[in-house]
């Protein structure tokens, strides 16, 4: 089968449709207020209304007030909530949505009961990529989204080595901090050509 693709940092309908047309399976909308990829939920709702039946939608949150997460997830009819902070298992139980939880090492996986893990480096956008051997340990037992340092040029190699359920990209498909349609197409094409 082919790896699934999640394009993160969606802020315009143009980029959303380009990603879908190129074969993206998930689109990520960043609701972390201090992120440079932040999108207001009101504006995100307009984009999601146009694409709802074409792709799975994911809302990204980090240490957010639980009531806010539940409200945004419900109003936007998100398919998944992705948690990037110190949210514990009690917090996760009360979300009432399917959950993708960001972790940084295999040791963290047993701490949570979630639909998927997103294995990412500790500092987003910085540092070395996730260790391939550690990532494979998690991917062999659980369906993971692999993130952190992926680009159109290294994604095929990462998919072959780690065999994740999905790959997740934001900065790797940007030019000057903005999603680049050409890079999105190249990333998806290169990832999907690997059979796992």
ROKOL-427755 format. One record per residue (C-alpha): residue number from 0; z, x, y. Coordinates in pm, 1 decimal. Each point is the difference from the previous one (the first is absolute). Example, Ala and Ser with C-alpha at 12.3 -4.5 7.8 and 13.67 -1.06 7.14 Angstrom:
% ROKOL-427755
REC    i         w         u         v
REC    0     780.0    1230.0    -450.0
REC    1     -66.0     137.0     344.0
This chain:
% ROKOL-427755
REC    i         w         u         v
REC    0       0.0       0.0       0.0
REC    1     -27.9      96.7     363.7
REC    2     295.5      78.0     220.8
REC    3      92.6    -266.5     256.3
REC    4     -28.7      86.2     370.1
REC    5     237.3     -79.3     284.6
REC    6    -113.0      70.7     354.9
REC    7     296.8       8.4     235.5
REC    8      32.0     -23.5     376.3
REC    9    -235.6    -295.4      49.6
REC   10      -5.3    -102.7     366.6
REC   11    -346.5    -156.2      49.8
REC   12    -213.2    -252.5    -183.8
REC   13    -291.1     247.1       9.1
REC   14     192.4     257.1    -203.7
REC   15     138.1    -270.7    -230.6
REC   16    -346.7    -128.2     -86.2
REC   17    -142.2     352.7     -35.8
REC   18     275.1      85.2    -248.9
REC   19     -56.2    -321.2    -197.5
REC   20    -377.5      47.6      -3.9
REC   21      53.7     355.4    -128.5
REC   22     215.5    -121.1    -290.6
REC   23     362.3       9.0     119.4
REC   24     241.7    -202.5    -212.9
REC   25     297.1      -2.2     240.2
REC   26      31.5      21.6     378.4
REC   27     322.6     117.4     161.9
REC   28     131.9    -130.5     333.2
REC   29     270.9     212.4     156.3
REC   30     290.1    -191.8     153.7
REC   31     221.1     304.7      65.3
REC   32      54.0     -17.4     380.1
REC   33       6.0     374.7      67.9
REC   34    -305.7      78.9    -213.7
REC   35    -323.2      89.9     176.9
REC   36    -173.2    -235.4    -245.0
REC   37     219.4    -295.6      97.0
REC   38    -172.3    -335.5      30.6
REC   39     162.6    -306.7     151.7
REC   40      46.1    -266.0    -272.0
REC   41    -167.2    -259.3     224.7
REC   42    -315.7     210.3      18.9
REC   43      20.5      91.3    -369.0
REC   44      10.5    -370.5     -83.8
REC   45    -339.2     -49.5     165.9
REC   46    -157.9     277.6    -207.0
REC   47     166.1    -118.3    -321.9
REC   48    -127.8    -354.6      55.9
REC   49    -355.7     140.6      -9.6
REC   50      42.1     208.7    -315.8
REC   51     261.6    -185.3    -205.3
REC   52    -215.5     -87.0    -299.9
REC   53    -179.5     334.9      -7.3
REC   54     282.3     251.6     -49.4
REC   55     374.2      38.1     -67.1
REC   56     207.5      36.6     317.5
REC   57     304.3     225.7      33.5
REC   58     255.2       9.3     281.8
REC   59     172.7     334.2      57.1
REC   60     363.5      -1.4     115.0
REC   61     269.1     265.4      37.5
REC   62     371.5     -84.3      15.0
REC   63     -89.2    -329.1     166.4
REC   64     227.7    -299.1      37.3
REC   65     -41.7    -200.3    -319.0
REC   66     -49.6    -329.8     182.3
REC   67    -287.2     155.8     194.8
REC   68    -166.6     128.1    -316.7
REC   69      24.7    -339.1    -169.5
REC   70    -125.0    -183.0     307.7
REC   71    -302.4     226.6      51.5
REC   72     -85.3      -5.5    -371.7
REC   73      11.2    -378.7      -4.4
REC   74    -185.8     -60.7     326.6
REC   75    -279.6     243.6     -89.3
REC   76      -4.5    -103.3    -368.1
REC   77      17.1     367.0    -100.5
REC   78     -69.7      86.3    -363.2
REC   79     245.3     290.7       6.9
REC   80     278.1     145.7     211.2
REC   81       7.6     382.7      -0.1
REC   82     337.5     158.3      75.6
REC   83      15.7     354.4     138.5
REC   84     364.6      43.6      91.5
REC   85     343.2       4.3    -161.6
REC   86     -24.0    -357.5    -125.6
REC   87     223.9     -34.0    -307.6
REC   88     -35.2    -221.3    -306.3
REC   89     212.8    -279.3     154.2
REC   90    -226.7      -8.2     304.0
REC   91    -309.8      -8.5    -222.2
REC   92     133.5    -292.8    -205.8
REC   93      21.3    -212.1     315.0
REC   94    -353.7      66.4     126.4
REC   95    -163.9    -289.4    -193.6
REC   96    -337.7     180.2      -8.4
REC   97    -168.9     241.1    -236.1
REC   98     118.9     347.4      95.4
REC   99    -148.9     349.3      15.9
REC  100     280.1     256.1      49.5
REC  101     -67.4     346.1     137.4
REC  102     170.0     280.6    -193.7
REC  103     -25.0     379.3      17.9
REC  104      93.1     113.0    -352.3
REC  105      10.7    -133.6    -358.2
REC  106     380.7      -3.9      14.3
REC  107      -7.1    -288.1     248.1
REC  108    -205.2    -236.3    -216.4
REC  109     284.5    -128.3    -223.1
REC  110     195.9    -106.0     308.6
REC  111    -228.7    -293.6      80.0
REC  112    -154.8    -300.0    -168.8
REC  113    -328.0     -54.3     184.6
REC  114    -362.6     -86.5     -72.3
REC  115    -136.3     344.0      91.8
REC  116     116.4     335.1     126.9
REC  117    -176.8     192.7     273.6
REC  118      51.5     369.1     -63.7
REC  119     -20.0     182.3     332.5
REC  120     110.6     331.5     149.1
REC  121     331.1      -2.1     185.7
REC  122    -148.4      32.1     350.2
REC  123    -299.1    -226.0      43.5
REC  124    -299.5     186.4     136.2
REC  125     168.2     339.2     -45.1
REC  126      60.6     262.4    -262.1
REC  127    -129.8      60.6    -349.1
REC  128    -146.9    -272.1    -215.3
REC  129     212.9    -157.3    -271.5
REC  130      33.7     233.1    -299.6
REC  131    -266.3    -104.2    -253.0
REC  132     222.9      54.7    -304.2
REC  133     283.3    -207.0     146.3
REC  134    -244.1    -272.6     101.4
REC  135    -144.7     -11.2    -350.8
REC  136     350.3     -50.7    -143.5
REC  137      34.6    -320.8     202.5
REC  138    -362.2    -111.4     -48.2
REC  139      32.4      30.8    -379.2
REC  140     279.0    -258.1      -8.3
REC  141     -53.0    -224.3     304.7
REC  142    -293.6    -120.6     208.3
REC  143      10.6     206.9     320.0
REC  144    -179.8      21.5     329.1
REC  145     -56.4     369.5      72.8
REC  146      19.9      95.2     368.4
REC  147      45.9     301.2     223.9
REC  148    -270.4     242.8     100.1
REC  149    -291.2    -174.7    -170.4
REC  150    -344.3      36.2     159.1
REC  151    -357.9     -80.1    -100.7
REC  152     -24.4     361.0    -120.5
REC  153     301.2      22.6    -231.8
REC  154      50.7    -358.0    -122.2
REC  155    -223.4      27.5    -307.2
REC  156     188.6     306.9    -121.7
REC  157     336.2    -170.1      57.9
REC  158    -109.1    -310.7    -191.5
REC  159    -120.8     209.8    -295.2
REC  160     323.3     203.8     -17.0
REC  161     258.6    -272.3      64.4
REC  162    -176.9    -320.1    -113.6
REC  163     187.2    -234.7     234.8
REC  164     -49.6    -374.7       7.0
REC  165    -106.8      27.5     364.9
REC  166     -45.9     246.1     284.7
REC  167     121.5     -62.7     353.3
REC  168    -140.9     161.8     313.5
REC  169      51.7     -17.4     377.1
REC  170     -30.9     330.7     185.3
REC  171    -254.6     131.8    -250.4
REC  172    -261.9    -250.5     114.5
REC  173      66.7      34.6     372.6
REC  174    -184.1     193.0     268.4
REC  175     200.0      67.1     317.8
REC  176     270.8    -237.2    -122.8
REC  177    -236.3    -294.1     -53.9
REC  178    -133.8    -129.7    -334.3
REC  179    -349.6     138.1     -55.9
REC  180    -236.9    -235.0    -186.1
REC  181    -207.9     288.9    -136.3
REC  182     310.5     168.8    -143.8
REC  183     121.0    -329.9    -148.3
REC  184    -329.9     -46.3    -183.7
REC  185       4.1     359.4    -124.0
REC  186     362.8     -22.1    -113.5
REC  187     -57.1    -319.1    -198.4
REC  188    -325.1     124.7    -153.7
REC  189     158.5     327.3    -113.5
REC  190     312.4    -167.3    -140.1
REC  191    -188.5    -273.1    -186.2
REC  192    -240.7     238.8    -172.2
REC  193     287.0     132.2    -215.8
REC  194      76.6    -202.8    -313.3
REC  195     358.5      11.5    -124.8
